[in-house]
Amino acid sequence: MERQFAMTTAGLAELIDALEPLATQLLEAANKQERSSFIELYRRHEGYTQQLLRRLEAGERQRLSEPQRETLRRVLALRGQIQQRIAGWAEQVKGELRALSQSSKLNRQYK
């Protein structure tokens, strides 16, 4: 179960501070294609992101300091890189599945 952060300004700061290293780890796992660690990190990251979005939509964005806003910008940039890596990973898997399918068809034809 994901960690719940206090509904205080300090809790919001902790949440934002937790997102950046988590996003960095997630990107590293995606780059290495470490599926099991990627899945766990992705779940945590998405859970934290959902908490953050709920809080920002509830009006807490006015409480953000400039350093917190900068951290969020970095997290969003990392998130974009993660999404690009996931898209590349998906294309690679699709290519491998196509190759397997073609190989399977050839095997059936020449048996």
C-alpha positions in Angstrom: 0.0 0.0 0.0 1.3 3.4 -0.9 2.2 5.9 1.8 -0.3 8.6 2.7 1.1 12.0 3.3 -0.3 14.4 5.9 -2.8 16.9 4.7 -0.6 19.8 5.8 1.8 22.1 4.0 4.7 19.9 5.4 3.0 16.8 4.1 2.6 18.3 0.7 6.3 19.2 0.7 7.2 15.6 1.7 5.0 14.2 -1.1 6.7 16.5 -3.7 10.2 15.6 -2.3 9.3 11.8 -2.5 8.2 12.1 -6.1 11.6 13.2 -7.6 13.8 10.3 -6.5 11.0 7.9 -7.3 10.7 9.3 -10.8 14.5 9.0 -11.2 14.4 5.3 -10.1 11.5 4.6 -12.4 13.3 6.0 -15.4 16.4 3.9 -14.5 14.2 0.8 -14.3 12.6 1.6 -17.6 16.0 2.2 -19.3 17.2 -1.1 -18.0 13.9 -2.8 -18.8 13.7 -4.3 -15.3 10.1 -5.3 -15.5 9.4 -6.3 -11.9 11.1 -3.3 -10.3 9.5 -1.0 -12.9 6.0 -2.3 -12.1 6.4 -1.7 -8.3 8.0 1.7 -8.8 5.3 2.7 -11.4 2.5 1.8 -8.9 4.1 3.9 -6.2 4.8 6.8 -8.5 1.2 6.8 -9.9 -0.2 6.6 -6.3 1.9 9.6 -5.2 1.0 11.4 -8.4 -2.7 10.8 -7.8 -2.4 12.1 -4.2 -0.6 15.2 -5.5 -3.2 15.9 -8.2 -6.0 15.6 -5.7 -4.3 18.1 -3.4 -3.4 20.5 -6.2 -7.0 20.4 -7.5 -8.3 21.1 -4.0 -6.4 24.4 -4.0 -3.2 23.6 -2.3 -1.1 24.8 -5.3 -1.1 28.3 -3.7 0.9 26.9 -0.8 3.7 25.7 -3.1 7.0 27.4 -2.6 9.2 28.3 -5.5 11.7 25.4 -4.8 8.7 23.0 -4.6 7.4 24.3 -7.9 10.9 23.8 -9.4 10.9 20.2 -8.1 7.6 19.6 -9.7 8.9 20.9 -13.0 11.8 18.4 -12.8 9.4 15.6 -11.9 7.2 16.5 -14.9 10.2 16.4 -17.2 11.2 13.0 -15.8 7.7 11.8 -16.3 7.9 12.8 -20.0 11.1 10.9 -20.3 9.5 7.9 -18.6 6.6 8.0 -21.0 8.9 8.1 -24.0 10.9 5.2 -22.7 7.7 3.2 -22.1 6.6 3.9 -25.7 9.9 2.8 -27.0 9.8 -0.3 -24.8 6.3 -1.1 -26.1 7.5 -0.7 -29.7 10.4 -3.1 -29.0 8.0 -5.7 -27.6 5.7 -5.3 -30.5 8.6 -5.9 -32.9 9.6 -9.0 -31.0 6.1 -10.3 -31.0 5.8 -9.8 -34.8 9.1 -11.6 -35.3 7.8 -14.5 -33.1 4.6 -14.6 -35.1 6.4 -14.7 -38.4 8.7 -17.4 -37.1 5.8 -19.4 -36.0 4.1 -19.1 -39.4 7.3 -20.2 -41.1 7.6 -23.2 -38.8 4.0 -24.2 -39.6 4.5 -23.8 -43.3 7.7 -25.9 -43.5 6.7 -28.7 -41.1 
